[in-house]
Every structure is written in C-alpha cells, then in structure tokens.
Amino acid sequence: MRPIQMVDLVTQYRRIQDQIDKAVLEVIRSGKYINGNAVQVFSAELSEYLRVKHVIPCANGTDALQIALMALDLQPGDEVIVPAFTFVASAEIIALLKLTPVLVDVHPRTFNLDIDKIEAAISSRTKAIVPVHLFGQTADMEPLMQIAKKYGLYVVEDNAQSIGSVYTFSDGTRKQAGTMGDIGTLSFFPSKNLGGYGDGGALLTNDDLWERKLRMIASHGQSQKYIHKMIGCNSRLDTLQAVILKVKLSYLASYIRKRKKTAEKYNAELESQVNWVETPYCIPVSSHVYHQYTLKVKHNRRDDLQKYLKTKGIPTMVYYPLPLHYQPAFKNIVKIGGDLSESEKLAQSVLSLPMHTELDNEQIRYITSQIVGYE
Ligand SMILES: *Cc1c(COP(=O)(O)O)cnc(C)c1O
C-alpha cells in the first residue's frame, strides 16, 4: 500500500504534469510574471464556472477577507458576526481593522453558523456577518440573508474551503458558495479544493460598484495609474499561479466527484460498523465538496483514537482544537455573542481523516478497518 498522506498534492500533480509544466515554462519564458494575460483568462473562466459576474484575484484568502472588509468602510468598534468555530483568518481580519468580532455558536451537526443564534447577537453596532462555509458545505444562506436584510447587514462569505459547493433556495434557485452575499472570498492555498502551487486568493461579487472598489483596494487604492483615491494594499495573484489554477480549474468538477466518492466509501464502512463516531452530516440545501472529512468522536475518545491511528501510519488532523474565544490573541478582544458550548464541544471531539483526490480503495479500506478495529 502507498503511504497515506493527509493531503497528496504530488501524486495529483503527476497526473497533469505535462499541462502544468508547459504552462509554467511559458510564463517563465514570457517574462510577464505580474498581471500577465493568464490572470485575466483564469479570472474569466472562474467567473463562468461559479456563475458570478466578477472575480477579483488577489494574493491569498486572508487578503481577500481583508480587502472585502476594507471595502465596507466600517468604523472602529463596529461589530462583525463570525462563527466561534473556524480558522483564525475569518476573525483575525475583523480585529486587524479595529472592528469587533462577535462570536456566534455553530450548529453541532453542520459546523456552520447556527442561524437560530444570530439575531440574539445583533446590536446597534452590528454591521456585517461573515459566514464561513466550513469543510465543504455552505452555511444555511437563505435564512441568513433574510436576517441580514432585516437588520441591514453586509454579508461577506468566507468561502476558502467550499469552492464548487452549491446552495439551493426554497424557490429552486441554485447558487454557488461565495456568490450569495455582497462579497465572497476564496483561497487557492495548495491544500484547498482548488489549490495553486503557492499562495493565491480571489474575491467574488455580482455588484459592479463593489467590484471597482475591491480592485482599487487590492491595487494600492489606485483609481488610475499613480492616482490613489483611498488607502489600499498590494495584493496580486502571480501569473505563475494563474496558469496552474487555470489547468486545475478544468479538473475541479472531477476532483469534487473524487472527494465525494471517497467520503461515501468512508461513510459506508463507518456508519455500518462504528457507533462511537458520527460521520459528516450534509444539510439537504447544500452540496458537500468535502474539503475535509470530519468525524465527531464520542465518549472523549478523540485524542486516543488520533494517537492510535498515528501508530498505524494514518495521519489525521484536529480542525480546530480551540474555539476563537479560547485563543490567546482573541480572548480579550472578541465579544461573546451568546452561548458557545457547541463550538467548545466540537473542539474536543472533531477529527478529520485524510481527504484528497488521490486516496485509493486499499488506503480507504485500511483507514476504516483500523477505526473499526480500535477498541
Ligand atoms: C485557508 C482559509 C483562509 C485563509 O486562506 P489563505 O489563502 O491561507 O490566506 C481563510 N478562511 C478559511 C476558513 C480558511 O480555511
């Protein structure tokens, strides 16, 4: 059996090596390393794939969140609602801009913002909600957008993990993750579902005014060359990353299918044989693209199971071991938006199994049989 990796990017690269190598060499030989034509071509193809009007490329997913929040023109002390259980970047950017992150609990089954707990966290200073589409499925966006509308709040979707996931509204309308709020953000970090071979990110919006402002902020606040209308930053997608991402975008649908198949195989073995783990729950209104395959391990057995699997050559990860209000950098600056006990419990019980496009049946069977055999 091939050694099992949490993420296997090299095997995936070998399958598309000819296309990637050719594209990368062309860029190097062209000398157009910044803002080459490929950046626009990739952005246009991505906007078609996601059925969103504008794709604004930038340097990474954290920058995308920063640029999105800068565009909202909020005042220091304004409050932004964000889940307590997420990767730190979602809240870090709020704090960096001197805004107050208001932490709201997540739903214990979906790991995404608990819609029923949002309204209680809204105050007169609340200006925006940052839902995070965690692990591969979207937050429940229809009721979330209704709350945002009712209170006049902006919505910035942190879609670093769920590119390609589709949400279905009650009238049958289907929309891609990251295209339902005012602005959506993406990360092309190598291990993300659409990953480059370095850093990259993008902003998504259907609104022409947001688009112009986001582009301006990402480019030193420039309205035209050397005329700076506002304080911005410098955040670009490299031409090299753009050509790699263009190749990989053409495989994204098949990569998602592969992840789903792997999840189904994990589910089939674990659901029938292990009653002390809970397999990922899928909300009916969102498709799941399995950025992570995350179990909930019952009876405080998570850490022991993780150690045991490691001795068997099976890497696993805990995403995330601390909710944000327990993080040293955050505990004194966040506002607690209600009871956060589900986020706290998840931090103790979640365990993500290896998930990538290159897991074969032998590896999947070995992983599930080791969990089944663990007593
Ligand atoms: C990866 C990630 C980010 C940040 O992306 P980078 O490209 O690493 O800056 C933000 N939010 C979430 C939820 C992520 O998983």
The ligand as an SDF file (V2000), in Angstrom:
LIG
                    3D

 15 15  0  0  0  0  0  0  0  0999 V2000
   -7.4790   28.7750    4.3240 C   0  0  0  0  0  0  0  0  0  0  0  0
   -8.5000   29.6510    4.9380 C   0  0  0  0  0  0  0  0  0  0  0  0
   -8.3950   31.0420    4.9280 C   0  0  0  0  0  0  0  0  0  0  0  0
   -7.1610   31.7750    4.5060 C   0  0  0  0  0  0  0  0  0  0  0  0
   -6.6350   31.4700    3.2960 O   0  0  0  0  0  0  0  0  0  0  0  0
   -5.0950   31.7970    2.9630 P   0  0  0  0  0  0  0  0  0  0  0  0
   -5.0420   31.6960    1.4950 O   0  0  0  0  0  0  0  0  0  0  0  0
   -4.2820   30.7580    3.6670 O   0  0  0  0  0  0  0  0  0  0  0  0
   -4.8000   33.1560    3.4610 O   0  0  0  0  0  0  0  0  0  0  0  0
   -9.4450   31.7770    5.4240 C   0  0  0  0  0  0  0  0  0  0  0  0
  -10.5400   31.2010    5.9320 N   0  0  0  0  0  0  0  0  0  0  0  0
  -10.6790   29.8660    5.9900 C   0  0  0  0  0  0  0  0  0  0  0  0
  -11.9230   29.2790    6.5650 C   0  0  0  0  0  0  0  0  0  0  0  0
   -9.6560   29.0350    5.5100 C   0  0  0  0  0  0  0  0  0  0  0  0
   -9.7880   27.7130    5.5850 O   0  0  0  0  0  0  0  0  0  0  0  0
  1  2  1  0
  2  3  1  0
  2 14  2  0
  3  4  1  0
  3 10  2  0
  4  5  1  0
  5  6  1  0
  6  7  2  0
  6  8  1  0
  6  9  1  0
 10 11  1  0
 11 12  2  0
 12 13  1  0
 12 14  1  0
 14 15  1  0
M  END
$$$$
